[in-house]
Amino acid sequence: MELSVLITISTAIAFVMAWFLLKMGWSGWIAMPLTLVVALGITYYFSRGLTAPLRQMRDAAEAMADGDYTVRVQSAEGSHDEVGLLARSFNEMAEELEHADQMRRDMVANVSHELRTPVSALQAMVENMADGVTEPTSANLEGILDQTHRLSDLIAFLLDLSRMEAGAASLEIERFNFADFIDDTVGPLEIADAGHAHDIHIDMPAGITMEGDQNRLRQLFTNVISNALKHSVDGSTVLIEAHEDETEGTIVTNVVNFGSQIPPEARSDIFRRFVKGRSRPGTESGGTGLGLSIARWAAQLHGGQIHVVDDTRGADFEITLPKYHIEQEEDEEPRRRP
């Protein structure tokens, strides 16, 4: 519409000017070129206002190519035409890129910190043994083993992140007892949490069975339960309850840590990569910010979902998984695995 108005005004001005000059007795060979020059000048002057947001987007794109993600297009923010919509979409993209870049920087810092701690501890322990300061007793060797486990867990997180980025994941589907699976998953977490005296209470039927990849699902539940323990005060209770939804053919599991709550506006962000929650007093650091993102990825691999639901008792992570594995094949509808 703005372009149509501009063309109409320029044409009208050119017509009036040509008529006036010819009426004043000017030669047509002089009046017509002069009229064209004036019309083009007016068109160029006013069209710069229409193309200003496009020039800003060009400059912003060049700045973003150089690594500056803070630039924004301001001139067309209040406009409702096509250029204004494009400018708002461009700004939203710039915000997402800025957030991703900041999260990447934070992730590098977090991983460096997480790696440095066990490596420094391992180096100190081994140097003390090499110098004869400490003896290679079972307790000292167990401390070294604990630090290597921390390194292995961090490397596993990074490998899972690379799989998420590549979209590659293979599942080894088997049928298993869900209650026994949860017991096996909670056991190591209770041992690791001994110093915080949390009570992990499990409430679920003993006869529930499901199909899935136990290794991937163990990642899912380990990360969610560890997150609940990490954000619970010492001596409090973490509840794990599950039931079978026969109508939907799913198993619904709720992991609740009593007392703490997650604001509704933050419930979707905590599943983004590199986003860390705030730890409660007496708990460990926020880690790398990958745990819940990997948990959501593992749930989606099985055709399930994970989200935070309203619960007056505390932060409640609800995990919904299909009881039977659904196989996706090209050009075919999903079918239940027999």
N, C-alpha and C positions, 0 to 999 in steps of 0.2 A: 504493500500500500504506500509506504514511504517513497519507494522508488517510482511508483506511478505518479504520485503527487509532484516529485521532483522533475520528472520528464514533462509533465503537463505545464508546470510553471515555466520551465526553460523554453518550451515551445511557444507559450503565450508571450513571453518577454521578447523572444526572437521575432515573432510575427509583428508585435506592436512596434518594435524598434525599426524593423525593415519598412513598415508602412510609413512611420514618421519620417525616416530619412528620405524615402522616395518622394514623400509629399513636400519635403523641404527642398526638393530639386537636386538631391544628390544623385550621382550616377549609380546605376545598378551594379556596375563592376566594383564600385567602392563600398556601397551600402551592404551588399550581400556578404562579402568576406568579413566586414566589420561586425555584422550581426552574428555570423557564425562564431567568431572569436569571443564575443561577449557571452553568447549562449553556452559555449564550451567552458568558459571561465566560471560562469555561475554554477553550471553542473558540477565542475570539479570541486569548487569551494564547498558546496553543500554535501556532495557525496563523501567528502572526507569524514564527515560526522557519522555516516552510515558504516564506513569501513574501519573506523577507529578501533572497535572491539576486535576485528579480525587482525589488525596490526598488533594489538596488544597480545592476542593469542599467539601470534607468530613469535613475538619477542619472548613471551613466557615459555613457549615450547623450546626455544633456543636456550633459555636459562635452565630449564629442566634437563635438557640434554647435557649441560655442564654440571649437573648435580645439585642445582638450587631448586628445591621443591616448595619453597615458601611463596613463590610468585602467584598472584591471582589476577584475574581480569575483573576490573571494577566498573568500567564505563557502561556496561550493558546489564548490570545486575538487576536493575529495576524494570528493564524492558521485557515485554511479553511477546515480541516477535521472534522470528526464527533465529536471529543473531543472539538475542537475549537468552533463548533456550540453550543455544550452543555454548554461550559463555558460562551459564550455570552448570551445564554438564562438564565443561572443561574444568571449572573450579572444583567440582566434586571429585573428578579424577585426580586433580592435583592434591587434594586433601588426602585421598587414599594413598597416593604415592608417597606423600610426606609421612603419613602414619607408618607405612610399610618400611620406609627408609629408617625412621626412628626406631622401630621395632627391631630391624636388622642390626642397627648399632647397639641397641640394648642387649640383643641376643649374643653378639660377639663379646661384649663386656661380661655378660653373665656366664657364658661358657668358659671364658678365660678364667674367671674367678672360681667357677666350680672345678675346673681342671687343676688350677694352681693349688687348691687346698689339699686334695689327696696326693698329688705329686710331691708337694713339699713334705707332707707327713711321711710318705714312703721313703723319700730321700733321707729324712732325718733318722727314721728307724733303721734303714739299711746302713747308713754311715755309723750309727752308734754300735751296731753289731759288728761292722767291719773293724772299728777301732777298739773293740772289746769292752766298750762302756756298758752294753747290755748283752745278756745272754739270749741265744735263739730259743727261748722257752716257748711252750705252747701258747701262752698268753700273748707274747710278743708277736709270734707268727700269726695268731688270730687277728691281731690288730692290723698287720700287713694285709691279710686276706680281706678284711673289711674295707680297707682303702681301695684294693683292686676291684672289689664289688662296686664301689661307688664309681670308679672309672668305667667299668663295664656298663653300668646303668646309663651313664651319660652318653657313652658311645652308641648304645642301643637307641636312645632318644634321637640322636642325630641321624642314625641310619633310618629310623622310622620317618623322620622329617624328609629325608631324601626320597623315600618311597612315596610319601604323600605328594611331594612336588612332581614326581614322575608319573603319578597315577598308577603305579604298578604294585600289585599285591596279590599273592596267591593264598588261597584258603585250603586247609586240610580239614574237611568236614567229617565229623564223627558224632555219634549220639552218646550222651553222657548224662549222669545225674546232676542236676543243677545245684542241689544242696551240698552234695559232696564237693563239687567244684568250688563253691564259695568257701567252704571250710578249708580246703587246700590253699585257696588264695589268701585267706585271712591269717593263716598260721604264721608265715614269715613276717607279716606286718605286725603281729602281736609281739614277736620276738624283738623286732627292730624298734618298737615303740615302748619297750619295757621301762625306759627312763622317764616317760611321761605319764604312766599309770592310767592310760585311757582304757575304758571298758567297751569292747566291741561286742555288741549284742546282736545275735542273728535270730530273726523270726521269719521262718518260711516252712512250707510243707516239705516233708522228706521225700515225697515220691515224684517231684517234678523232673521231667527229662526234657532235653532240647537237643537240637542239632546245630553245630557250629565248629569253628576253629578254636580250640581251647587256648592255644598260645595267644591269639589275638584278643580273645575275650578276657584272658588273664591280664593283659596289658590294660584293657578298658577298666576292669574293676579294681586293679591295683592302683591305677592312677587316681580314680575317683575316691576310693577309700583313703589313700594316702593324703589326698587333698583335704578330706574331711578331718583326718587326724591332725594335719598340719595347722588347720585353722580352728582347732578346738583347744580350749584351755586344759591344762594338765588336770587329770583326775576326772574329767567329764566322760560322757557316754556317747558313742557313735552307734547308731542303729542301722542295721541292714535288714530290710524286710522285703519279701517278694511274694507275688501271687500270680496265678495263671488266669489270663483273660481268655476263656474258652470261646467267647463270641468272636473276638478278633484273631484268635490263634497266636497270642503273644504271651510273653512272660514280662511282667512289670516289676522292676526292682527299684526301691527307694533307699538312698543312702542319706541319713540325716545326722548332722552334728548339732546337738542341742545348744541353744543360746544365741549363736551367731545368725545373722541374716545377710542376704545379698540384696542390695537395692534393685528394683525392677529394671532401672535403666542400665544397669551393669551386667545383667544376666546373659545377654548375648555376647558381650565383649569378652567375657572370661574364657570363651571357647576359641577365641582367636589366638593365632600363634604368637608367642613371645609376650603375651599379656599375663602379668603376675598379680595375684591377689595379695592383700596385706596379711602378714602372719600375726597370729595372736601371741600375747606374752607367753614365754616359755616354750615356743615352738621353733622350728628350724626356719631357714630363709625361704624366700619365695621360689628358689630354684631357677630353672631356665624359662619357665612360662610355656612349656611344651606339653605338659602332662594332660591337661584337659583337651587340648587340641587333638592329641593323639587318641584320647579316649573317644571323642566324637568321630574321628576317622574310623576307628575300629568298629564302632556301632553302625556307621553307615555302610561299611563293607558287608555287614550281615543284614542289611536292609532295615536296620533299626534306627533309633534316635535317642538323644540324651538332651535334657534341658532342666532348668531349675523351675520348680513349681512352688506356689504359695503354700506355706506350712507354718502355723503358729509355733511349732516346736523349735524350729531353727531352719538352717539352710538345707534344702531338700533337693537332691539330685535324683531325678526320675529317669531310669533307663528302660526303654521299651525295645525288646528284641523278639523277632518271630520265633515261634517254637520250632518250626521246620525251616530248613534252609531253602531259599528261593534262588534258583539258578537263572541267570540271564543269558539267553542265546540270541545271536544275531537273527533279525527278521522273524523272531518268535516271541510269543507272549511268555512272561515269567511263569515257571512251573515249579510245583513243590517237589523237592527231592524225595524219592521213595524211601 
